[in-house]
Amino acid sequence: MDLKNLTSLAKEAAFMAGKEILKVYDSADFGVEMKGDDSPLTKADQAAHELIVTYLEKTGIPIFSEEGKNIPYEIRKSWDYFWMVDPLDGTKEFIKKNGEFTVNIAIIHQGIPVIGVVYSPVLEWMYWGNKEEGAWKQVKNENPLSLQSDRFEEIKTIVASRSHLSPETQEFIDQYPGAEVISMGSSLKFLLVAEGKAQVYPRFSPTMEWDTAAAHGIILAKGGEVLQWPDKTPLTYNKENLLNPWFICWTTVLEADYNLPIDTHR
């Protein structure tokens, strides 16, 4: 598997999908519909999905996208490698026009993200990572910045979801009264951790696999972890039930470095 070239292809697909999204974003008609789970769907989600598929299908690797997810588990459970795509992560942020939405593309190998690409069309931030090249960020046409591994002696900043702050997450935050709490929409929350702007991202409310896979791949490329909570086993993908369990993200697996509490529970 040529991770470097596949990452380049995913970056191009994400960038071009971003252009399609912005056409809708800058228009007067988002074409908002409600899906069966009451989550919103726009013209931008659909246009980005179709464009990304045209790029990725040439690889011959199966594609599993949020907007094309009706693939039976009996088929996809045999996939060794596959693309996992969220064409527009943060549709609610898109509708609010706050700019905090992303295009997410990952390759999953036996349950683990081995490539991650996240692009923010409004902010013009491109993040990517794989185990061969490490993790990177590029802003507009500036030189890419390597996201190096970092170490912290204490938790000073916590990332929390703006739209889905559960009581359990608040309980976790309350254990660090001196910590600043910050948030961004979509998968950008993971990337605040990847950039070292926060030390930990606890998510004790629902997410789907396509919400997390790409950013998870970047965290892994940097040397961090996304672990199920509270059992602290790796978050995995291509489950029969695509709903993620609770998880916690940080950029080192050494729990002692963070003095993470172990009494948070469902």
N, C-alpha and C positions, 0 to 999 in steps of 0.2 A: 504494500500500500504506500503510494507516494504522498506522504502527508503534506509536504511543502507545496506541491503543485495543486493538490486538492484544496488546500487552504487558500491559495491564490484564486482558484476558481470560485470558491465560496465568497471571498471578499468581493470579487467582481459582481457576482450575482446579488449580494447584499447591497452594494452600491447602486446598481442599476434598479433594483427593487425600490430603493429609497427614492430615486427619481420619480418612479411611478406613484409612490405614496404622496410625494409632495405635490404632484399635479392635482390630486384630490384634496389635499390639505389646504391648498391655496384657492380652491374653488368654493362655490357657494353651496354645493350639494354633496354631502358625504354619503348619501344613500344608506342611512343607518337602518339595519334590520336587527331583530332580536333572534338569537339562536335558541335551540331547545332548552339550554341551561340558563336562559335569560342574560347571557353575555352578548355584548353588541358586536355586529359585523358590519363593515363598511365596504364601499367600492374599493377602497385602498387595500384592504385585506385581500380581496379577491384578485385585484390586478397584480399585487406583489407575489401572491402565490403562483399565478400563471407564469409570470416572468421567471421566477426562481426555478420552477420546474423545467423551463426550456434550457436553462444553463446546466442543471444538475443531471437531467436524464441522459445526457450524452456520456456520462461516466459509467452507465450500466449498473450503478449501485442503487438499490431500492430507496425510494423517497417516502418518508412519512411526515406529512405536514398537517398542522392544525386544521387547515381548510380543505384537506383531502384525507381525513383520518379514518374513513370507513373501510379500513383494511382488517379483516378478521385476524384475531390472535393466532388462529391455527395456521395462517400463512406467515405472519411476521415473526412468529417465535423461532422459525428456522433461519432467520437472517443472521449472518455473521457480522457483516458491516451494513449500515444503512444511514442515510441522511435523515436527520430530524430537524424540522423547520417550523418556526413560527414566523409567518410572513410579516405580521405586525403585532409585536408584543406591547401591550399597553394601549389597547384600543380606547379605553376610557380616557387616557391621557391625550390621545389623538383628538377625541371629540371635544375635550376641554381646551384644546389648542395650547397646551403648556409646553409642547416640544419634547416631553420626556417619554418617548416611545422608541422602539428599536425594531430592527430586522435581526432575527436570530437563526443561525445555521450551524448545525453540528454534525459530526459523524460519530455514530455510536458503534463500538466494537465490543461484542459480548457484554453488553450492559453498561459500558463505561464510555464517556465522551473522550475521544482521542483528538478531535479538532473542534475548536469553538471560534465562531465569528459573530460579533455583535456590532451592528452599525446604527448610529443615531443620525437620521437624515437631517433634522433641523439643526442639531448641534454640530454636525459634521465630525463626529468622533467615530473612528473605526478601531475596534479592538479585535485581536485575534491571538490564537495560541495553539500550539501542539507540542508534544514531548520532544520533538527534534529541534524546534526553533525557539522554544520558550514562549513567553507572553509579551504582547506589544500593544501600544496605543499610538494612533496617528490622528492628529487634529488637522483637518483640512489638508493642505498640501505641505505641511511642515514635515520635518524629518521624524520618522518613527521613534518612539521612546520605549526602551526595554523596561518591562515591569519586573524589576529585580525582587528577589526574596527579601523580606524584611523581618525584623524581630521587635517585639514590644514586651516591655516588662509589666504592663498593666493595660486594662481596657480603658481608654480615654474617650473613644468614640464608637457608638453603636449605630448600625443601620437598621431602620425599621420601616415597614410598609406604610405609606401614607393612607392607602385606601383600605388596608386589611390589618389594622392593629388590634390583635386579639387580646383578651384579658391575660392569657398565658404569656404572650410576648411582653406585655406591660409588666407582669410579675418578674420576668427575667431582667428587664431594664431597671426595675426598682432595686435590684441587688447591686447596682452600680450607681449610687446617687451622684457621684461626681462626674459621670460620663455625659458627654454631649450626645444627643440623639439627632441624627440627620436622615433624610430620605430623598429618594428620587423615584420616579415611576419606572415600571417595567424591569428588565434585567439589569438596568444601570445600578441597582442596589448592590448586586454582586461586585460590580466593577469599581465601586467606591472602596471595597475591601481589596480588590486586586491592585488598585493604585496606592494602597497604604493610607487612604484618607479615613478609613475606619478599620477597627480591629476585628469586628465580629458582626455577623448578620444572622440573627435568629429568625426563623420563619415558622411560627406555630399556628398557621392557618393554611387553607387549601391552596395548592398550586398544581398545575399539570406538568407532565414531563417536558412538553415543548416550551414551557415557560422558563425552564431552568437549564436545559441541556447545553446550550451554546456557552452561556456564561460559566457554567460548571467546568466546561472544557478549558476555558481560559484560566480559571482558578487552579485547575490541576496542572496546567502548563507552567504556572508560576511556582508550583510546589506546595500549594495549599490543599484544602480538603473541603468537601461538602458531605457532612455525615448525617444520617438519620438520628433523630433525637427522640427519646433519651438513650437509645441503645448504642449510639456511636458507631454504627456500621456504615459503610459507604452507601451513598444514595445511588441507586441503579436505575436503568432504563429498559424499556420494552417489556414492561410487566403486563400481565393481562388486564389489570386495572391501572389505567394511566394516571390516576391521581397520586401525587407524591405524598409520602408521609411528612410529618414535621421534620425539619432539618436545621442545621446550624452550619454556617460557612465561616471559615477563617483561613489565614494564610500560613499557618503552621499546624502540624498535627500534634504538637507537644502541648498537651492540656495544661501542664504545670505553668507554662509561660503565661497563660491567661487566667489561671485560677478559676476556670469555668465551674459554675455550680452544677451539682449533679442531682439536685432535688426538684428540678422542673419536670413535671410529669403531666400526662393527659388526665 
